[in-house]
């Protein structure tokens, strides 16, 4: 029976191999420290955190996430470690809440390796604290116990680590913040839903009146955010499927019904699914999610597929981990008994343990294959039905391209996949208008590609052109303007489709003077719109002011940029999106390091994408490392030129 702890209460631990599971309403940082018999942390080597996630007997998550699993083996801890402290903190420097009082109370639970819950604790009564000691696992007279602590610190990680006696607390807190920021820069979560008031303010800032209904009522995360609310009970997330129970490794039922494939938005009736044969799952239908329009239903369906793939993969991996740990326990038991180490009894016990392991893994794989097969069938139906903003460049919908009459709700920035099914690709959709700029990484950081540096730089600019072309194509004529800065003129060949099609108002700026002119014009635009919004005088904006969205593409950064230009870029990244000015950087992170910490906020503010497939994007939900595939046109295809020609023609004539 689970012990539901209150602050200060303790509970004995029946075993030494445990998991601590954390569920929160939004991404949090999970860490752990070891303390000696005087409750002091002896050094940074006794702290497990996203930048150094493993210690002997201890492993924590590598990034901020809404759900965490911390693995603890108390027998493997250093002999002089008498206590494990489980720490939670809000990510620093972001746009999220500053204190735990502004979010739903986090929930932590200590479980066995089989998932059986031993003790749980809900961290209530927090306010301005941004870091908290949630639990401590401590040793008394040779036995281990868990205590609910709930001690918060308004000064964040640095104050909490200092209180635990760590001399290098300030430096370590900065290291953790940097590791978390890099993880958040790779997050694929779309922006939170906007309220109707925010939509009206933004439209007023851009001189537009929008009568479009929001995608869902304010506060409904099912439409605009892929991160689900924290589950009432922690544990492995259920995998998707046909709604029938399946068996876990220990024989317990798992409900495979996806809990969030329906939203509260009152939709038009979805298309009717063809009747299924007896005993067979229903045939998938494009647009069977809820929403106000077919576009919104497809958007919700795509994000539902993303969540389903994440859940079913997490369930499979959890089942395999359980099978591995169970076999290891059974083999350890055999080896610990001298009577069974040799002879037929020992061999039979080992063979039985391996057979059980194989059976559990096979059953988990069968469930995974079944669910992935259903998702693949759904993807085969959904992909051809996607509108241009959501569709891959290989889709026939682009061959009949016509300039749209209204702004879509989202745009595709590539594809996402997991190693369990590399051929199953989920479209990566991001809400419009963009709330985050893009950093197209032209370096080799984190990539296993065999391409040389010059090839990577060329591919990065090709990817940036494809992104810019898609954004131009999905906006009505005159609603989206692209500016290009190419200081050394090295990107002339890759930028040619944008230039020759007439999709750009001005040719790419080069040299110090051209760079300064574009940056000055855009920063002045941001200043003007901000003053108008804050002063409530948007109706007094100049009548000839362009009211559309603007995107600045910067190639080969930071070459050719002085300190003033870098400061202007940081300003545009921070303040521009609120008034419709966005950044797309094509740069090598390593080259940008010459500016030191000056560019760290810029790097963190932008979503990092790569020009080659790479497993660098992470979701803050279950922590999968997703392989991102850039949205490049098929080799030899003229679709990009065809679409840009249509964009240029629509911009010149003002029609479709």
C-alpha positions in Angstrom: 0.0 0.0 0.0 1.3 3.4 -0.9 2.3 5.8 1.9 1.0 9.3 1.1 3.5 11.5 3.0 3.0 15.0 4.4 5.9 17.4 5.0 8.3 16.0 7.6 6.9 12.4 7.5 9.2 9.5 6.8 8.6 5.9 5.6 10.9 2.8 5.5 12.2 1.7 2.1 11.8 -2.1 1.5 14.6 -2.3 -1.1 17.7 -0.4 -2.3 17.1 -0.3 -6.1 14.5 2.4 -6.6 13.1 5.1 -8.9 11.9 8.5 -8.0 9.3 9.7 -10.4 8.4 13.4 -10.7 5.3 14.8 -12.4 4.9 18.6 -12.8 2.6 20.8 -14.9 5.5 22.2 -16.8 9.2 21.5 -17.4 11.3 21.5 -14.2 14.9 20.6 -13.5 15.5 17.5 -11.5 18.8 16.9 -9.7 20.1 15.0 -6.7 22.9 15.5 -4.2 24.7 13.1 -1.8 25.3 14.1 1.8 27.7 12.7 4.4 26.8 11.9 8.0 26.9 15.6 8.8 24.4 16.4 6.0 27.0 18.1 3.9 27.7 17.8 0.2 31.4 17.3 -0.1 31.9 18.6 -3.7 30.5 18.9 -7.2 31.3 15.2 -7.7 28.5 14.5 -5.2 25.9 16.3 -7.4 24.0 14.7 -10.3 22.4 17.3 -12.6 21.5 17.7 -16.3 25.2 18.6 -17.1 26.5 15.5 -15.3 23.6 13.2 -14.9 25.3 10.0 -13.5 27.0 9.2 -10.3 27.7 5.8 -8.7 24.3 4.5 -7.8 22.5 7.6 -9.1 21.2 8.9 -12.4 19.0 11.9 -13.2 17.4 13.4 -16.3 19.6 15.2 -18.8 17.1 18.1 -19.4 14.2 20.0 -17.9 11.0 18.1 -18.4 7.4 17.8 -17.1 8.1 14.2 -16.0 11.3 12.7 -14.7 12.5 9.3 -13.6 15.5 9.3 -11.2 17.3 5.9 -10.9 18.8 5.2 -7.5 20.8 2.1 -6.3 21.5 2.7 -2.6 23.9 -0.2 -2.4 26.1 1.4 -5.1 26.5 4.8 -3.4 29.8 5.8 -1.9 30.4 4.3 1.5 30.5 7.7 3.2 27.3 8.9 1.5 24.5 8.7 4.1 21.7 10.7 2.3 20.3 11.3 -1.1 18.5 14.7 -1.6 16.1 15.0 -4.6 16.0 18.5 -5.8 13.6 20.3 -8.2 14.1 23.8 -9.7 12.4 26.0 -12.3 14.5 26.7 -15.4 16.3 30.0 -15.0 16.3 32.9 -17.5 13.2 31.8 -19.4 9.8 33.2 -19.9 8.2 30.7 -17.4 7.1 31.3 -13.9 9.6 32.6 -11.3 8.2 30.6 -8.4 6.5 27.3 -7.7 3.5 29.1 -6.3 2.6 30.0 -9.9 2.4 26.4 -11.1 0.5 23.3 -10.1 2.0 21.5 -7.1 4.7 19.0 -8.3 4.1 15.3 -7.4 7.0 12.9 -6.5 6.8 9.2 -5.8 9.3 6.6 -4.8 8.7 3.3 -6.6 10.4 -0.1 -7.0 11.8 -1.2 -10.3 8.5 -3.0 -11.0 6.7 0.3 -10.8 5.0 -0.5 -7.5 4.6 2.8 -5.6 6.2 2.9 -2.1 5.6 6.5 -1.0 4.4 9.7 -2.6 4.4 13.3 -1.7 2.7 16.4 -3.2 4.7 19.6 -2.8 2.2 22.2 -1.6 2.4 25.5 0.1 5.1 26.9 -2.1 5.1 30.5 -3.3 8.1 32.5 -4.5 10.6 29.5 -4.1 12.2 28.6 -7.4 14.1 25.6 -6.1 13.0 23.0 -3.5 14.4 19.9 -1.8 11.5 17.5 -2.4 12.7 14.3 -0.7 15.6 12.9 1.1 16.5 9.2 1.3 18.6 8.7 4.4 20.3 5.8 6.2 19.7 5.2 9.9 21.2 2.2 11.8 21.8 0.4 8.5 18.3 0.9 7.2 17.1 3.3 4.5 14.1 5.6 4.8 12.5 8.4 2.7 11.3 11.7 4.2 9.1 14.3 2.6 11.0 17.6 2.9 9.5 20.4 0.8 12.1 23.0 1.8 12.0 25.8 -0.8 14.5 28.5 -1.7 13.7 31.8 -3.2 17.3 32.2 -4.2 17.1 29.2 -6.5 19.7 26.5 -7.1 22.6 28.5 -5.8 21.0 29.2 -2.4 19.8 25.6 -2.1 23.3 24.1 -2.9 24.9 26.7 -0.6 22.6 25.6 2.2 23.8 22.0 1.7 27.4 23.1 2.3 28.7 23.0 -1.2 31.6 25.6 -1.5 31.2 25.9 -5.3 27.4 26.4 -5.2 27.3 29.5 -7.3 29.5 28.1 -10.1 27.7 24.8 -10.2 24.3 26.5 -10.3 25.5 28.5 -13.4 26.7 25.2 -15.0 23.3 23.6 -14.4 21.5 26.6 -15.8 23.7 26.5 -18.9 23.0 22.7 -19.4 19.3 23.3 -18.9 19.2 26.2 -21.3 20.9 24.2 -24.0 18.3 21.5 -23.5 15.4 24.0 -23.7 16.9 25.5 -26.8 16.4 22.0 -28.4 12.8 21.8 -27.1 10.2 21.1 -29.7 7.2 22.3 -27.7 5.1 24.9 -29.5 4.2 28.1 -27.8 1.4 28.2 -25.2 -2.1 29.2 -26.4 -2.8 32.8 -26.8 -5.8 34.4 -25.2 -8.3 36.4 -27.3 -6.9 39.6 -25.7 -3.4 38.7 -26.7 -4.5 38.0 -30.2 -6.3 41.3 -30.5 -3.3 43.2 -29.1 -0.9 41.6 -31.6 -3.2 42.2 -34.5 -3.6 45.8 -33.5 0.2 46.1 -33.3 0.4 44.9 -36.9 -2.5 47.1 -38.1 -4.8 44.1 -38.7 -8.2 43.2 -37.4 -8.6 39.5 -37.0 -12.0 37.8 -36.8 -10.5 34.4 -36.6 -11.6 32.3 -33.7 -8.8 30.9 -31.4 -7.9 27.3 -31.9 -9.3 26.4 -28.5 -10.7 28.1 -25.4 -8.0 29.7 -23.4 -6.2 27.4 -21.1 -6.9 24.2 -23.1 -3.5 22.7 -23.7 -4.8 19.9 -25.9 -4.8 22.0 -29.0 -1.8 24.3 -28.7 0.7 22.5 -26.6 2.0 18.9 -26.9 2.9 18.5 -23.2 0.0 16.9 -21.3 -0.9 17.8 -17.8 0.7 15.8 -15.1 -0.9 12.4 -14.5 -2.9 11.9 -11.3 -0.7 8.9 -10.6 2.9 8.7 -11.7 4.2 5.9 -13.8 5.0 4.9 -17.3 2.7 6.8 -19.7 0.2 4.5 -21.5 0.9 3.7 -25.1 -1.7 4.4 -27.7 -3.7 1.7 -29.4 -7.2 0.4 -29.8 -8.3 1.0 -26.2 -8.1 -2.6 -25.2 -6.0 -3.5 -22.2 -2.6 -5.2 -22.8 -0.3 -6.9 -20.3 2.8 -5.4 -18.8 5.8 -7.6 -17.8 4.3 -8.2 -14.3 0.9 -9.1 -15.6 -0.8 -5.8 -14.7 -3.2 -4.1 -17.2 -2.3 -1.0 -19.1 -4.9 1.2 -20.7 -3.9 2.0 -24.2 -6.6 4.6 -24.8 -5.0 8.0 -25.5 -6.4 10.3 -22.9 -6.0 13.5 -24.8 -7.1 12.9 -28.4 -10.3 14.8 -27.8 -10.5 18.5 -26.9 -13.2 20.7 -25.5 -13.5 22.8 -28.6 -16.9 22.2 -30.2 -16.0 21.0 -33.7 -17.9 20.3 -36.9 -18.7 16.6 -37.2 -15.5 14.7 -38.2 -15.6 12.4 -41.3 -17.1 9.1 -40.7 -14.6 6.2 -40.5 -15.2 3.2 -42.8 -16.7 0.3 -40.8 -14.0 -2.0 -39.4 -14.1 -5.8 -39.9 -14.9 -7.8 -36.8 -11.9 -8.0 -34.5 -10.0 -5.4 -36.5 -9.2 -1.8 -35.5 -11.1 1.0 -37.2 -9.5 2.3 -40.4 -7.8 5.7 -39.9 -9.4 8.9 -41.3 -7.6 12.2 -42.0 -9.1 14.9 -39.8 -10.7 12.7 -37.2 -9.6 15.0 -34.3 -11.8 17.8 -33.0 -11.5 21.4 -34.1 -13.3 24.3 -35.6 -12.0 23.6 -39.1 -10.4 20.8 -41.2 -7.1 22.6 -40.8 -7.4 22.6 -37.0 -8.6 19.0 -36.9 -5.5 18.0 -39.0 -3.3 20.0 -36.7 -4.7 18.3 -33.6 -4.5 14.9 -35.3 -0.8 15.4 -36.1 0.0 16.4 -32.5 -2.0 13.5 -31.3 0.1 11.2 -33.5 3.2 12.8 -32.0 2.0 12.1 -28.5 0.9 8.6 -29.3 4.3 7.8 -30.7 6.0 9.2 -27.6 3.7 7.3 -25.3 3.9 3.9 -27.0 7.7 4.2 -27.3 8.0 5.2 -23.6 5.8 2.2 -22.6 8.0 -0.2 -24.7 11.3 1.2 -23.3 9.9 1.0 -19.7 8.8 -2.6 -20.3 12.3 -3.5 -21.6 14.0 -1.8 -18.7 11.7 -3.7 -16.3 12.6 -7.0 -18.1 16.3 -6.2 -17.9 16.2 -5.3 -14.2 14.1 -8.4 -13.4 16.5 -10.7 -15.2 19.4 -9.0 -13.4 17.8 -9.5 -10.0 17.1 -13.2 -10.7 20.7 -13.8 -12.0 22.1 -12.0 -8.9 20.0 -14.3 -6.7 21.3 -17.3 -8.5 24.9 -16.1 -8.1 24.5 -15.2 -4.5 23.6 -18.8 -3.5 26.7 -21.0 -3.5 24.6 -24.1 -4.0 23.3 -22.8 -7.4 26.5 -21.4 -8.9 27.5 -24.6 -10.5 25.7 -27.7 -11.7 22.4 -28.2 -13.4 20.3 -26.2 -10.9 22.2 -23.0 -11.6 22.2 -23.5 -15.3 18.4 -24.1 -15.3 17.8 -21.0 -13.1 19.8 -18.9 -15.5 18.1 -20.3 -18.5 14.7 -19.7 -16.9 15.6 -16.0 -16.1 16.7 -15.4 -19.7 13.6 -17.1 -21.0 11.4 -14.9 -18.9 13.3 -11.8 -20.1 12.9 -12.8 -23.7 9.2 -13.5 -23.2 8.6 -10.0 -21.6 10.6 -8.2 -24.3 8.8 -10.1 -27.1 5.4 -9.2 -25.6 6.4 -5.6 -25.3 7.7 -5.6 -28.9 4.4 -7.1 -30.1 2.4 -4.4 -28.4 4.8 -1.8 -29.8 4.6 -3.2 -33.4 0.8 -3.2 -33.2 0.6 0.4 -32.1 3.3 1.6 -34.5 1.5 -0.2 -37.3 -1.7 1.7 -36.5 0.2 5.0 -36.3 1.9 4.2 -39.7 -1.5 3.5 -41.2 -2.8 6.8 -39.9 0.3 8.6 -41.2 -0.3 7.1 -44.6 -3.8 8.6 -44.6 -3.0 12.0 -43.0 0.1 13.0 -44.9 -1.6 13.2 -48.4 -4.5 15.2 -46.8 -2.3 17.9 -45.3 -2.6 21.5 -46.6 0.5 23.2 -48.0 1.5 24.8 -44.7 1.6 21.3 -43.1 2.7 19.3 -46.1 6.1 17.9 -47.1 7.8 19.4 -50.2 7.2 16.1 -51.9 3.4 16.4 -51.6 1.5 16.9 -54.8 -0.4 19.8 -53.2 2.6 22.1 -53.9 2.3 21.5 -57.7 -1.1 23.2 -57.7 0.2 26.0 -55.4 -1.8 29.2 -55.2 -1.2 32.1 -52.8 -3.5 31.7 -49.8 -6.1 34.1 -48.7 -5.6 33.8 -45.0 -2.8 33.0 -42.5 -2.6 29.3 -41.5 -2.6 28.3 -37.9 0.8 26.5 -38.1 3.7 25.7 -40.4 5.8 22.6 -40.9 9.5 22.9 -40.0 10.5 19.4 -40.7 9.8 15.8 -39.6 10.3 13.9 -36.3 11.0 10.2 -35.8 12.2 7.8 -33.1 14.7 4.9 -33.7 12.1 2.2 -32.9 10.4 3.0 -36.3 12.7 5.2 -38.5 10.2 5.1 -41.4 7.4 6.6 -39.3 7.8 10.4 -39.6 5.6 12.8 -37.7 5.3 16.4 -39.2 6.9 19.0 -36.9 4.3 21.7 -36.8 4.9 25.1 -35.1 2.1 27.6 -34.4 2.0 30.9 -36.3 2.9 33.7 -35.9 6.3 32.4 -34.8 7.1 32.9 -31.1 10.7 31.8 -31.4 13.4 32.5 -34.0 15.4 29.7 -35.6 19.1 28.9 -35.5 20.1 26.8 -38.5 23.3 25.1 -37.2 26.0 25.1 -39.9 28.6 23.4 -37.7 29.4 19.9 -36.7 28.2 20.2 -33.1 26.5 17.0 -32.1 26.1 15.6 -35.7 27.5 12.4 -36.9 27.4 13.5 -40.5 30.4 12.7 -42.7 29.9 16.0 -44.6 32.7 18.4 -44.5 32.4 21.9 -43.1 31.8 23.6 -46.5 29.1 21.1 -47.3 27.4 21.6 -44.0 27.4 25.4 -44.4 25.9 25.0 -47.9 23.2 22.6 -46.6 22.4 24.9 -43.7 21.8 27.9 -46.1 19.7 25.6 -48.4 17.6 24.6 -45.4 17.2 28.3 -44.4 16.0 29.1 -48.0 13.5 26.2 -47.8 12.2 27.5 -44.5 11.9 31.1 -45.8 10.2 29.9 -49.0 7.6 27.9 -47.1 6.8 30.9 -44.8 6.5 33.2 -47.8 4.3 30.6 -49.5 1.8 30.1 -46.6 1.2 33.8 -46.0 -1.2 35.9 -48.1 0.6 38.3 -50.5 2.1 41.2 -48.6 1.6 39.6 -45.2 5.2 38.3 -44.9 8.4 39.9 -45.8 11.9 38.3 -45.8 15.1 40.3 -45.4 18.5 38.7 -46.0 21.9 39.7 -44.6 24.8 38.0 -46.3 27.8 40.1 -45.2 30.5 38.4 -47.3 28.2 37.5 -50.2 29.1 33.8 -49.8 25.5 32.6 -50.1 24.7 34.1 -53.5 24.1 30.7 -55.2 21.9 29.3 -52.5 19.9 32.6 -52.2 19.4 32.8 -55.9 15.9 31.2 -55.9 14.6 33.9 -53.5 16.2 36.7 -55.5 15.3 35.7 -59.0 11.7 34.8 -58.2 11.0 38.3 -56.9 10.1 36.9 -53.4 12.4 39.5 -51.8 11.6 43.2 -51.7 15.4 44.0 -51.7 18.5 42.0 -52.7 20.5 40.5 -49.8 22.4 43.1 -47.9 26.2 42.7 -47.8 29.1 44.5 -46.3 29.1 46.5 -43.0 27.0 49.3 -44.4 24.3 47.0 -45.8 24.2 45.0 -42.6 23.9 48.1 -40.4 21.1 49.5 -42.7 18.9 46.4 -42.4 19.4 46.0 -38.7 18.7 49.7 -38.0 15.5 49.6 -40.1 14.2 46.5 -38.2 15.1 47.7 -34.8 13.4 51.1 -35.5 10.3 49.2 -36.6 10.3 47.2 -33.4 10.7 50.4 -31.3 7.9 52.1 -33.1 5.4 49.3 -32.8 6.3 48.7 -29.1 5.7 52.4 -28.3 2.4 52.3 -30.1 1.2 49.2 -28.3 2.3 50.4 -24.9 0.8 53.8 -25.4 -2.5 52.4 -26.8 -2.2 54.4 -30.0 -1.9 51.7 -32.6 -4.5 53.6 -34.7 -2.0 56.4 -35.0 0.7 54.4 -36.8 1.8 55.8 -40.1 -0.7 54.7 -42.9 2.1 53.5 -45.1 3.6 51.2 -42.4 3.9 47.6 -43.6 1.6 45.6 -41.3 2.8 42.1 -42.1 5.3 39.8 -40.4 9.0 40.2 -41.1 11.7 37.6 -41.1 15.4 38.4 -41.1 17.7 35.7 -42.4 21.3 36.1 -41.4 23.9 34.0 -43.2 27.4 33.1 -42.0 27.0 34.7 -38.6 29.1 36.1 -36.8 31.4 37.0 -39.7 31.1 40.7 -40.6 29.3 41.6 -37.4 30.6 44.2 -34.9 29.4 44.5 -31.3 26.7 47.0 -32.2 25.2 44.6 -34.8 25.3 41.7 -32.3 23.5 43.8 -29.7 20.8 44.7 -32.3 20.4 41.0 -33.2 19.9 40.2 -29.5 17.3 43.0 -29.3 15.4 41.7 -32.3 15.5 38.1 -30.9 14.1 39.3 -27.5 11.6 42.0 -28.5 10.9 41.4 -32.2 8.5 38.4 -32.1 5.9 40.3 -30.0 5.5 42.8 -32.9 6.0 40.5 -35.8 9.8 40.6 -36.4 11.6 37.2 -36.4 15.1 35.9 -36.8 16.6 33.0 -38.7 20.3 32.6 -38.0 22.6 30.4 -40.2 25.6 30.0 -38.1 28.1 27.7 -36.5 27.7 27.7 -32.7 31.4 27.2 -32.3 32.3 30.2 -34.4 29.9 32.3 -32.4 31.7 31.4 -29.2 34.3 34.1 -29.9 31.9 36.6 -28.5 31.8 34.7 -25.2 28.7 34.9 -23.0 27.4 37.9 -25.0 25.6 35.6 -27.4 24.4 33.0 -24.9 20.9 34.7 -24.5 20.6 34.8 -28.3 21.5 31.1 -28.6 19.0 30.2 -25.9 16.2 32.3 -27.3 16.2 30.5 -30.7 15.1 27.0 -31.7 18.1 25.1 -33.0 17.6 23.1 -36.2 20.1 21.2 -38.3 20.5 20.8 -42.1 21.1 17.1 -41.8 19.1 14.5 -39.8 20.1 14.5 -36.2 18.6 13.3 -32.9 19.0 16.5 -31.0 15.5 17.7 -30.4 14.0 16.8 -27.1 10.4 16.9 -25.8 9.8 18.1 -22.2 7.1 15.4 -21.7 8.8 12.0 -21.6 12.3 13.2 -22.5 12.7 11.3 -25.8 15.6 12.5 -28.1 13.8 12.9 -31.4 15.6 12.7 -34.7 14.9 15.9 -36.7 14.7 15.7 -40.5 15.1 19.1 -42.2 12.4 20.0 -44.8 14.5 20.0 -48.0 12.9 19.5 -51.4 13.5 16.1 -53.0 16.7 15.8 -54.9 16.3 17.1 -58.5 12.9 18.6 -57.8 11.9 22.0 -59.1 9.1 22.4 -56.6 10.9 25.2 -54.6 11.4 27.3 -57.8 7.8 26.6 -58.8 6.4 27.8 -55.5 8.7 30.8 -55.2 7.7 31.8 -58.7 4.1 31.7 -57.6 5.0 33.8 -54.5 6.8 36.4 -56.6 4.0 36.6 -59.0 1.4 37.1 -56.2 3.6 39.8 -54.6 3.9 41.7 -57.9 0.2 41.5 -58.7 -1.3 41.4 -55.3 -3.5 38.5 -56.2 -3.4 34.7 -56.0 
